Amino acid sequence: MARLLLVTLCLVCLSWQQVSAESVCYDDLGCFSNDPPFDVFNSFPPKSPDYINTEFLLYTRANTNRYLKVDRTDASSLQSSTFNSGRRTVFIIHGYTEKGSESIWMRDLKDALLAVENLNVFIIDWGNGARNLYGQSVQNTRVVGRVIARFMQFLNTETGANFARMHIIGHSLGAHTAGYAGAFQSGIGRISGLDPAGPYYTSNDPACRLDASDAIFVDVIHTDAEAVGAGIVAACGHMDFYPNSGKEQPGCPPSLVDISDPLSEIPCSHVRVLDLYIESVTQCDFVGYPCSNWDKFVNGQCTSCSWRGCPKMGYWADLSSASGNFYLQTGAKSPFCNF
């Protein structure tokens, strides 16, 4: 009898260990598991929100060069800031290996946005979560996405900021992070995915990656969408733009991703999207043409626009009501609308 009881206790302990190894919970962020469809990811579980330490760095026209850090656990940090709920709010999320407070492209995009519109711009810094082995960083995006959603809820509760007037711009892993935020908090106005990361996401369930259900409007730009590229091939939004076929970009060498640690070296084509998006804000009109594939486009079979017109790739894409896949050409150097 004692032996039977011991065996039973061991089985219970083993069962508890298996369950605990497959699920982890973090306060108001809820629980994360590696049950399907998330069983395709490695390095479970994601790191804790305390470890990742996601920071929200606010810029407005009143403080264009020095950020104000806003903490959702400290309402006074918001009240004493330059945030104004009457303005639209843009969040910028970096990708793998980056750190928001040190990112040149995020600073340049912030400057371009504030030059054309009176906005609240948050640079999101999740550098502690992004500077791990790639598989671990993929897991960490799940936590960061919910942290962002909770921060949006904090803005809404404290100031009445409207979710529909919030716009998330995410590059690479940051694009999927934006998707997780939108999945956790419905009604977000817009998500712009800048070459969403491909490794681990290529054949995944839409619940695991950015997709059109994550915001009222989702626009995506693909610049390294190859089998061995850093970006995802599949369409993910209401509008998907494929400049120069969405693969190797003019002036960039071929992308060769290290399978053992994808994105350990960020390919030129994967970051070209950043230049294109920044230039779209103030400098370039990148008109996309509806087409089923690149070959038809370059052969001149897709030169007309539908009754909805041809949308502009980039920041002003939401001015069009068109949807689908769009193709266009760009140059090999800045300004990229000259070719």
C-alpha positions as CSV (number, residue, x, y, z in Angstrom):
1,M,0.0,0.0,0.0
2,A,2.8,2.4,0.9
3,R,4.6,1.6,-2.4
4,L,1.4,2.2,-4.3
5,L,0.9,5.6,-2.5
6,L,4.6,6.5,-3.3
7,V,4.1,5.6,-7.0
8,T,0.9,7.7,-7.1
9,L,2.6,10.7,-5.5
10,C,5.5,10.4,-8.0
11,L,3.0,10.3,-10.9
12,V,1.2,13.4,-9.5
13,C,4.5,15.2,-9.1
14,L,5.6,14.3,-12.6
15,S,2.2,15.4,-14.0
16,W,2.5,18.7,-12.1
17,Q,6.0,19.2,-13.5
18,Q,4.8,18.6,-17.1
19,V,1.9,21.0,-16.7
20,S,4.1,23.7,-15.1
21,A,6.6,23.3,-17.9
22,E,3.9,23.9,-20.5
23,S,2.4,27.0,-19.0
24,V,3.6,30.1,-17.2
25,C,1.5,33.0,-15.8
26,Y,2.6,36.6,-15.3
27,D,0.2,38.8,-13.2
28,D,-2.2,40.8,-15.3
29,L,-0.7,39.6,-18.6
30,G,-2.3,36.2,-18.1
31,C,-0.8,32.8,-19.0
32,F,1.3,31.6,-21.8
33,S,1.5,28.0,-23.0
34,N,3.3,25.9,-25.6
35,D,0.1,24.2,-26.5
36,P,-0.9,24.3,-30.2
37,P,-0.6,26.5,-32.2
38,F,2.3,27.9,-30.1
39,D,4.1,24.5,-30.0
40,V,6.0,25.5,-33.2
41,F,8.1,27.9,-31.2
42,N,11.3,26.9,-29.3
43,S,12.8,28.1,-26.0
44,F,9.6,28.0,-24.0
45,P,8.8,29.8,-21.7
46,P,9.0,33.5,-22.5
47,K,11.0,35.6,-20.1
48,S,9.2,37.5,-17.4
49,P,8.0,41.1,-17.9
50,D,10.4,42.1,-15.1
51,Y,13.3,40.6,-17.0
52,I,12.3,42.1,-20.3
53,N,11.6,45.5,-18.7
54,T,9.7,47.0,-21.6
55,E,10.0,50.8,-21.6
56,F,7.7,53.4,-23.2
57,L,9.6,56.5,-24.3
58,L,7.4,59.4,-25.2
59,Y,8.1,62.2,-27.7
60,T,5.9,65.0,-28.8
61,R,6.4,68.3,-30.5
62,A,7.0,69.8,-27.0
63,N,9.9,67.4,-26.4
64,T,11.2,66.3,-29.8
65,N,14.8,65.5,-28.7
66,R,14.4,64.2,-25.1
67,Y,12.1,61.4,-24.2
68,L,9.9,61.2,-21.2
69,K,9.5,57.7,-19.7
70,V,6.0,56.8,-18.9
71,D,5.3,53.8,-16.6
72,R,1.8,52.2,-16.5
73,T,2.3,51.5,-12.8
74,D,2.8,55.2,-12.1
75,A,0.0,57.4,-13.2
76,S,1.9,60.5,-12.2
77,S,4.5,59.7,-14.9
78,L,1.7,60.1,-17.5
79,Q,0.1,63.1,-15.8
80,S,3.4,65.1,-15.7
81,S,4.3,64.2,-19.3
82,T,3.4,65.9,-22.6
83,F,0.9,63.2,-23.6
84,N,-2.4,64.6,-25.0
85,S,-5.3,62.2,-25.6
86,G,-6.6,64.6,-28.2
87,R,-3.8,63.6,-30.5
88,R,-3.3,60.4,-32.3
89,T,-0.7,58.1,-30.7
90,V,1.9,56.1,-32.6
91,F,4.0,53.3,-31.1
92,I,7.3,52.2,-32.8
93,I,8.6,48.7,-32.0
94,H,12.1,47.5,-32.9
95,G,13.1,43.9,-33.8
96,Y,15.7,41.4,-32.9
97,T,19.0,42.4,-31.2
98,E,18.0,46.1,-31.1
99,K,17.4,48.5,-28.2
100,G,14.8,51.3,-28.6
101,S,16.7,54.0,-26.8
102,E,19.7,53.5,-29.0
103,S,18.0,53.0,-32.4
104,I,18.8,55.4,-35.1
105,W,16.0,54.4,-37.4
106,M,13.4,54.7,-34.7
107,R,14.7,58.2,-33.9
108,D,14.6,59.1,-37.6
109,L,11.0,57.8,-38.0
110,K,9.9,59.7,-34.9
111,D,11.4,62.9,-36.3
112,A,9.6,62.4,-39.6
113,L,6.3,61.7,-38.0
114,L,6.4,64.7,-35.7
115,A,7.4,66.9,-38.7
116,V,4.2,66.1,-40.5
117,E,1.7,65.6,-37.6
118,N,1.1,66.7,-34.1
119,L,1.3,63.2,-32.4
120,N,2.2,61.4,-29.3
121,V,5.0,59.1,-30.4
122,F,6.2,56.2,-28.1
123,I,9.4,54.4,-28.9
124,I,9.1,51.0,-27.3
125,D,12.3,49.6,-25.9
126,W,12.3,45.8,-25.2
127,G,16.0,45.4,-25.7
128,N,16.4,43.0,-22.8
129,G,14.0,40.7,-24.5
130,A,15.3,41.2,-28.0
131,R,19.0,40.5,-27.2
132,N,18.7,36.8,-26.6
133,L,19.1,33.8,-28.9
134,Y,16.5,34.2,-31.7
135,G,14.2,31.5,-30.4
136,Q,14.0,33.0,-27.0
137,S,13.4,36.5,-28.4
138,V,10.5,35.0,-30.5
139,Q,9.0,33.8,-27.3
140,N,9.5,37.1,-25.6
141,T,7.4,38.9,-28.2
142,R,4.4,37.3,-26.7
143,V,4.9,38.9,-23.4
144,V,5.9,42.3,-24.9
145,G,2.8,42.3,-27.0
146,R,0.6,42.0,-23.9
147,V,2.6,44.6,-22.0
148,I,1.9,47.0,-24.9
149,A,-1.8,46.2,-24.8
150,R,-1.9,46.8,-21.1
151,F,-0.1,50.1,-21.6
152,M,-2.7,51.1,-24.2
153,Q,-5.4,50.3,-21.7
154,F,-3.6,52.4,-19.1
155,L,-3.7,55.4,-21.5
156,N,-7.4,54.8,-22.2
157,T,-8.3,54.5,-18.5
158,E,-6.2,57.5,-17.4
159,T,-6.9,59.9,-20.3
160,G,-9.7,58.5,-22.4
161,A,-7.3,57.9,-25.3
162,N,-9.2,56.1,-28.1
163,F,-7.9,52.7,-29.2
164,A,-9.0,53.5,-32.7
165,R,-6.6,56.4,-32.8
166,M,-3.6,54.3,-31.9
167,H,-1.2,53.1,-34.5
168,I,1.6,50.5,-34.0
169,I,4.6,50.4,-36.4
170,G,6.7,47.3,-35.9
171,H,9.8,46.0,-37.7
172,S,10.7,42.3,-38.0
173,L,9.9,40.6,-34.6
174,G,8.3,44.0,-33.7
175,A,5.6,43.4,-36.3
176,H,4.5,40.2,-34.7
177,T,4.7,41.9,-31.3
178,A,2.3,44.4,-32.6
179,G,0.0,41.6,-33.7
180,Y,0.0,40.1,-30.2
181,A,-0.9,43.5,-28.8
182,G,-3.8,43.8,-31.2
183,A,-5.0,40.3,-30.4
184,F,-5.0,41.0,-26.7
185,Q,-6.7,44.4,-27.0
186,S,-9.2,44.6,-29.8
187,G,-10.1,47.8,-31.7
188,I,-6.6,49.2,-32.3
189,G,-6.8,51.5,-35.2
190,R,-3.8,50.4,-37.3
191,I,-0.8,48.2,-37.3
192,S,2.0,48.6,-39.9
193,G,4.2,45.6,-40.3
194,L,7.6,46.4,-41.7
195,D,9.0,43.1,-43.2
196,P,7.6,40.9,-40.4
197,A,10.1,38.3,-39.4
198,G,9.9,35.0,-41.3
199,P,11.9,32.4,-39.3
200,Y,9.5,30.4,-37.1
201,Y,6.5,32.2,-38.6
202,T,6.4,30.9,-42.2
203,S,3.8,28.2,-41.8
204,N,2.2,29.2,-38.5
205,D,-1.4,29.6,-37.5
206,P,-2.4,33.3,-37.8
207,A,-2.8,33.3,-34.0
208,C,1.0,33.1,-33.8
209,R,1.8,36.0,-36.1
210,L,0.6,39.3,-37.4
211,D,-2.6,39.1,-39.4
212,A,-5.5,41.3,-40.6
213,S,-7.6,40.6,-37.5
214,D,-5.2,42.3,-35.2
215,A,-6.3,45.9,-36.0
216,I,-9.0,47.8,-37.8
217,F,-6.4,48.3,-40.6
218,V,-3.2,46.3,-41.1
219,D,-0.7,47.2,-43.8
220,V,2.4,45.3,-44.4
221,I,5.6,45.8,-46.5
222,H,7.7,42.8,-47.5
223,T,11.3,43.4,-48.5
224,D,13.1,40.2,-47.7
225,A,10.4,37.6,-48.3
226,E,12.5,34.7,-49.5
227,A,12.8,31.0,-48.5
228,V,16.2,31.9,-46.9
229,G,15.3,35.5,-46.1
230,A,14.6,37.2,-42.9
231,G,11.0,38.3,-43.8
232,I,7.7,36.4,-44.1
233,V,6.4,35.6,-47.6
234,A,2.7,35.3,-46.8
235,A,0.3,38.2,-47.0
236,C,-0.5,39.3,-43.4
237,G,-2.7,42.4,-43.7
238,H,-5.5,44.2,-45.5
239,M,-2.8,45.6,-47.8
240,D,0.5,43.8,-48.5
241,F,3.1,45.6,-50.5
242,Y,5.9,43.8,-52.3
243,P,8.4,46.4,-53.6
244,N,10.9,44.9,-56.1
245,S,9.1,41.5,-55.8
246,G,9.4,41.7,-52.0
247,K,12.6,39.8,-52.1
248,E,16.2,40.9,-52.7
249,Q,16.2,44.7,-52.8
250,P,18.2,46.8,-55.4
251,G,21.6,47.6,-54.1
252,C,21.5,44.8,-51.5
253,P,23.5,41.5,-51.6
254,P,21.6,38.2,-51.5
255,S,20.1,37.3,-48.1
256,L,21.5,34.2,-46.4
257,V,20.0,33.4,-43.1
258,D,21.9,31.3,-40.5
259,I,19.3,28.6,-39.6
260,S,21.1,28.0,-36.2
261,D,20.5,31.6,-35.2
262,P,18.2,33.4,-37.7
263,L,18.8,37.2,-38.0
264,S,22.1,37.0,-36.1
265,E,23.2,39.2,-38.9
266,I,20.4,41.4,-40.2
267,P,20.2,41.3,-44.0
268,C,20.3,44.6,-46.0
269,S,17.0,43.8,-47.7
270,H,15.4,43.2,-44.3
271,V,16.3,46.7,-43.1
272,R,15.6,48.4,-46.4
273,V,12.0,48.6,-45.4
274,L,12.9,51.1,-42.7
275,D,14.3,53.5,-45.3
276,L,11.2,53.1,-47.5
277,Y,8.8,53.7,-44.7
278,I,10.6,56.7,-43.3
279,E,10.9,58.2,-46.8
280,S,7.2,57.6,-47.3
281,V,6.3,60.0,-44.5
282,T,7.7,63.2,-46.0
283,Q,9.7,62.5,-49.1
284,C,8.4,59.8,-51.5
285,D,5.1,58.6,-53.0
286,F,5.5,54.9,-53.4
287,V,2.4,53.9,-55.5
288,G,1.5,50.2,-55.4
289,Y,-0.3,48.4,-58.2
290,P,-2.7,45.5,-57.6
291,C,-1.3,42.4,-59.1
292,S,-1.3,38.6,-58.4
293,N,2.5,38.3,-58.7
294,W,5.7,40.0,-59.6
295,D,6.2,38.4,-63.0
296,K,2.9,39.8,-64.3
297,F,3.8,43.2,-62.8
298,V,7.2,43.5,-64.5
299,N,5.7,42.2,-67.8
300,G,3.3,45.2,-67.8
301,Q,0.1,43.3,-67.1
302,C,-0.8,45.3,-63.9
303,T,-0.5,48.9,-64.9
304,S,-4.1,50.0,-64.0
305,C,-5.7,50.7,-60.7
306,S,-9.1,49.4,-59.6
307,W,-12.0,51.7,-58.9
308,R,-10.6,52.0,-55.4
309,G,-7.4,53.4,-56.8
310,C,-3.8,52.5,-56.2
311,P,-2.6,53.0,-52.6
312,K,0.6,54.5,-51.4
313,M,3.0,52.1,-49.7
314,G,4.0,53.3,-46.3
315,Y,2.6,55.8,-43.8
316,W,-0.2,57.2,-46.0
317,A,-1.5,53.8,-47.0
318,D,-4.7,54.3,-45.0
319,L,-5.8,57.1,-47.3
320,S,-6.9,54.3,-49.7
321,S,-9.8,51.9,-49.3
322,A,-8.1,49.3,-51.5
323,S,-7.1,45.9,-50.3
324,G,-5.0,43.0,-51.5
325,N,-1.4,42.5,-52.8
326,F,0.4,45.4,-54.4
327,Y,3.7,45.6,-56.4
328,L,6.0,48.5,-57.3
329,Q,9.6,49.3,-58.1
330,T,12.0,51.4,-56.1
331,G,15.6,52.7,-56.6
332,A,18.8,51.3,-55.2
333,K,19.6,54.4,-53.1
334,S,18.0,57.3,-51.4
335,P,15.7,58.8,-52.3
336,F,14.2,55.4,-53.2
337,C,11.3,56.8,-55.2
338,N,13.9,57.8,-57.9
339,F,14.7,54.9,-60.2
